[in-house]
Amino acid sequence: MVVVGYASNPEYKIPQDFFTESELTNKEYIRKNSNKWITAFDNAVSSSNAAAYEKLFCEGGCWRDIIAFTNDYRAITKANIFQAATDRLAITGASDTEIDGEPSIRQPFPGHTFINVKFRFNIKLGSAVGVTRLVKVSSGEWKAFVVLTTIDRIHGHPEHILENRPEGGHNHAKTYDQQRQEEVENPKPTVLVVGSGHNGLNIAARLNALGVRNLVIDKNSRVGDNWRSRYPSLALQDSIWGANLAYLQYPTSFPKYLSAGRLGNWLESYALIMGINVWSSSYVAKDETFYDKDRKIWNVTVLRNGVTPYQFKVSHIVMATGLGGGKPKMPAPFPGQEKFKNIIMHAFSHKSSAPYKGKTALVVGSGSSGHDISVDLANNGANVTLLQRSRTFVMSLENGIDTLNKGLYCDNGPPLEDADFITETVPKSVAVAYLKNLIPVIADMDKDLLDGLNKAGFKTWSGPHGSGHLYLSMQRNGGYYFDSGASKRIVNGDIKIQGSEIDHFTETSVVFKDGSSLNADVVIFATGVCGFEESCAETLGDNATKSLKQIWGLDEESELNSCYRDCGIPGVYFMVGPFPLSRFNSKIVALQIVAEQLGKFGERYTIEMQKSKGSYSPA
């Protein structure tokens, strides 16, 4: 699947709404018209009336479906809704739509107001949930400019939570620790999860709640070492409310931003509390692992503690090894690099800046890691130069995160599940339109900081299409920084900026293309991670990796390529991405696995399939 470049990604124009102030204060009016739209939705889907379904949307409307109707991740524009509805409504068998809770008025920024309505409905496979954002159009009708529909439950296989929680029991012959030890020693998995970071633990917890036996393996010696083993100053740039894991939220006494070490300890505690079976210091023996096409089973050999082989037959493998598999990416060697007598390393190998007190350091790369390491070096008394290879989107944590998360991920926000649904309702193209209104507000609050950065020679911008970090994250997984201290050190001169690329090395210096040079004691490349192919081949072998599709980046509907959905390798899912994406999509992946294990998961209605069925208009 082709990765869409920034220039060709669709920019969504938010429809004008015609609500009056009196209408927005009339709860009965809002309730009546919300129910009217929901009734029309139910009539359309239950009768498989594609024309009626298409009329539910305003001009420029978008239907984002996650598995419920399409068995895929789709962001279907108005021009393509009729064809998709024609192809999928009868197959899905949706009915019994009901509003879930009170409709709410939302105004993400001045001049844009909509009514947010959450609803539930049944489908042949199970039950589903939806969210619609309704506006009043010029005709006086209420139309949807965005609708999200997503799978929520498989018939007969509810999550064992809340009213469906396990009964527990009394008078056990063995202690809980003895029971858990037996389960860990003899896990009998039907799903193998590779990686015990937040993605691996989230999907394992979801599978546990659905009664699906699974085993998590990780090369590290302890859960959380992927955070715990990094440099001491590392901390999350996601605020604590958005960085929760499935089912278990952080204590209300925890700080707004967690240090890497504390997060690592929390992940380890989470695995223990949630009863997740983890084998640390363990990995897949790729040469003894293969897929049986006839039986649709993976034959997997796991080397526990790197020594003892265990054979498992599993229906699915979930790759949760991080973006790019967590494998450091170094640029091709520069001329003379082999002669350089001092230290060259990747950011992943940087554990402490203390040894570089009074020494000269060059950090290559101006994303989050480059900034974090630069300020860590400066705090430890090093003379630091940051090489900026391309312009960077910068916003401060105090202004940016609070503005973007306002009313959602905060102490007084809605329940976490509702906040996730509100966030995931928005297709990426619509999110761009939102951010184009919010990023200038943040930039105005950060004006002194941004002016100071540019004066210091650090090049900033507002991101592709003015979307801030959104497309940079989804396409490049880099090129942005949420300032937690480094930007201020750049402004005051503690961190110097080099805007020219490396030309070559000498025995003691780095020479840049502008003719300047730096006598560096250490050069740290904060240049990101390798592609997913390397980590996949390392785990599943070269043969399986041949059919791997593009992972990460955006498809032509601005959905993430092959994440949480078909990746090209049968029985394999990729769980990657930050905490909010992981928390929401781990449930979606778990439900797909259950449906596939039951033999009830149908054909995926991909973009390519829709094109083959009839008309498809590029966005």
C-alpha positions, 0 to 999 in steps of 0.5 A, a space after each residue: 500500500 502506498 504511503 501518502 505524502 504530505 502534499 497529497 493528503 486530503 485537507 478537510 473543510 469543516 462544514 458550517 453549522 447553523 445552530 442558534 444560541 437558543 437552540 443550543 440551550 434547549 435540551 429537549 430540542 437537542 434530544 429530539 433531533 438527535 433521536 431523529 437522526 439515530 432513528 434514520 440511521 437505524 432505518 437505513 442500516 436495518 433495511 440495507 438502504 444505501 441511499 438513505 444511509 448516504 443522505 445521513 451525511 452532510 456535504 464533505 461528511 466522512 464515515 470512519 468504520 473500524 471493523 464493524 461494517 468493513 472488517 477493516 480500518 476505513 475513513 470513507 468520504 461522502 463521495 464513496 459512502 453510497 458504494 460502501 453502504 451498498 456493498 456492506 450494509 446487508 452483509 453486516 446486518 446492523 439493527 436495534 440502534 439506541 442512543 447511549 447517554 445524553 447528547 452533548 454540545 461540543 465546541 473545540 474552537 470558536 466558530 465550530 459547534 456540533 452535537 456529539 451523540 454516542 450510540 449502540 447497535 447490533 450486528 451479525 458478529 456481535 454488538 457495536 458502538 458509534 459516535 456521530 457529530 451532528 451539525 444543523 445545515 442550511 436547510 435546517 436538517 441535522 446531518 452528520 459530518 463525522 460518524 465512527 462505527 466500531 466493533 465492541 463485542 463478539 456474540 457469546 464472548 463478552 469481556 469479563 469486566 464490570 457485571 461480567 467479571 469473574 466470580 472468584 472463589 473461596 477455600 482454594 487449595 493453593 495460594 494465589 501466588 502458587 496458582 499464578 506460578 503454575 499458569 506462568 510455567 504452563 501458559 498453553 497460549 493460543 496467542 503469542 505476544 512479542 514485546 512487553 512494553 505498553 502495547 504488548 501488555 495492553 493486548 495481553 490484558 484485553 485477551 485475558 479479559 476475553 478468555 483467550 490464553 496468551 503468553 508475552 515474551 521479551 528479550 529484556 530481563 524485566 518488564 519495563 526495561 525498555 524504559 528503565 534502561 534509558 538515560 536517567 532524565 527521560 520522561 513521558 511527554 504524554 500527560 498521565 491521563 492519556 498514558 493510562 493502560 487498559 482497565 487500570 488507571 494511575 493513582 490520582 497522586 501520580 505526577 502529570 508526567 512520569 519519569 521513564 524509570 517510574 513508568 517501567 516500574 508501573 508496567 512491571 506492576 501492571 503485568 503482575 496485578 493484571 495476571 499477565 503471563 510474561 517470560 522475560 529474557 526470551 525470544 522466538 527461534 526464527 529458524 524453528 518457527 513457521 506458519 501451517 497454511 492448511 491448519 492456519 496455525 503458527 508453529 513457534 519455538 520460544 527460547 526461554 531465558 535464551 536457552 530452553 526451547 518450548 514449542 507452541 501452536 498458536 493461531 496468532 502472533 502479535 508483534 509489539 516490539 515498538 516503532 521500527 522494532 526498537 532497533 536503532 537506525 544509523 546513517 550510512 558511514 560518512 567519509 573518514 568516520 572510521 578514522 575518528 578516534 572518539 566516541 560514536 554511538 546511537 541514542 539508544 546506547 546513551 545511558 548517562 551524560 555524567 562521563 561527558 562533563 566538560 567535554 564537547 558533544 554533538 547530537 545529530 537529530 532534532 526530534 524528541 530524543 535529540 532534544 532530551 539527550 542534549 538537555 541531559 548533556 547540558 545539565 551534566 556540564 557538557 558543551 553541547 551542539 545539536 545538529 538540526 537536519 530539517 525544520 522541527 515542529 515545537 510546542 511547549 508542554 504547558 501550553 500545547 498539551 493542555 490546549 490539545 487535551 482540554 476537556 478530554 484527558 484531564 482530571 475533570 474530563 469524561 471517562 477514559 473510554 469516552 475520551 478515547 471514543 471522542 478522539 478516535 471519531 475524528 479521521 486524520 483528515 478532519 483532525 488536520 482541520 481542527 489542528 489548523 485552528 488550534 496550532 496557531 493558538 498554541 504558537 501565539 502562547 509560545 511566541 517568545 519561545 519560538 522567536 527565541 529558537 529562530 533567533 538562535 538558528 533553530 528552524 521551526 514550522 507549524 507542521 504539514 498542512 499546519 497540523 503540528 505533530 500529527 502527520 509528522 508522527 503518523 508518517 515519520 514518527 519524528 520531526 517534532 518536540 514538545 518542549 520540556 526544557 531543551 528549547 529554553 536551553 537553546 534560546 539561552 545558548 546552553 545548547 548550540 545549533 548547527 544547521 549544516 549537514 556532516 560532510 566528513 570526519 577527521 581523527 578528532 573532529 566533525 567537518 560540516 558542509 558549510 566548512 565549519 568543524 567541531 572537535 567532538 569527544 562524542 557524537 550521538 546519532 538521534 536518528 530514529 529506528 529501523 523499519 519493521 522488516 528487520 524486527 519481523 525477519 528477526 522474529 518470524 524469519 525472512 520467508 514470512 517477512 516477504 509478504 509484510 505490507 507497509 507498516 506505519 505511515 498513512 494510506 490514501 484514506 489517512 488510516 495507519 498502514 497495516 497497524 491493528 489490521 491485516 499486515 500481509 502475514 496470516 495470523 500476525 498483528 502489529 500493535 504499535 504506537 503511543 498509549 492512547 492508540 494502544 489502549 483503544 486499538 488493543 481491544 479491536 485487535 483482541 476482538 478480531 483475534 476472537 472472531 478469527 479463532 471462531 471462524 466468524 471473521 469475514 472478508 476485509 472490505 479494503 480500499 482495493 476491494 471497494 475499487 474493484 466493486 464499483 466507483 471510488 473517488 480519491 479524496 
